[in-house]
């Protein structure tokens, strides 16, 4: 089974963009890590839609993978 993770990016097919993967559930409190990752995803999507300039710069400059596995 291949894990699937949502990706946030303003250029999803650009090969020159930096990439960062947040992974929840590897060590420690795995249930809490997944919950926090979902909250981060919700925050980034909401703030991007609300035109938060810091979030726009973050999404424009880095391809963000959110993996809760």
ChimeraX attribute file (.defattr): number of C-alpha atoms within 10 A of each C-alpha:
attribute: neighborCount
match mode: 1-to-1
recipient: residues
	/A:1	3
	/A:2	4
	/A:3	7
	/A:4	11
	/A:5	15
	/A:6	11
	/A:7	17
	/A:8	18
	/A:9	19
	/A:10	16
	/A:11	14
	/A:12	13
	/A:13	9
	/A:14	10
	/A:15	9
	/A:16	10
	/A:17	15
	/A:18	11
	/A:19	13
	/A:20	12
	/A:21	12
	/A:22	12
	/A:23	16
	/A:24	21
	/A:25	16
	/A:26	11
	/A:27	8
	/A:28	9
	/A:29	10
	/A:30	14
	/A:31	11
	/A:32	12
	/A:33	18
	/A:34	19
	/A:35	14
	/A:36	14
	/A:37	18
	/A:38	16
	/A:39	12
	/A:40	14
	/A:41	17
	/A:42	12
	/A:43	13
	/A:44	18
	/A:45	15
	/A:46	13
	/A:47	14
	/A:48	17
	/A:49	11
	/A:50	11
	/A:51	11
	/A:52	12
	/A:53	11
	/A:54	11
	/A:55	18
	/A:56	17
	/A:57	12
	/A:58	16
	/A:59	19
	/A:60	17
	/A:61	16
	/A:62	18
	/A:63	22
	/A:64	21
	/A:65	18
	/A:66	20
	/A:67	18
	/A:68	21
	/A:69	13
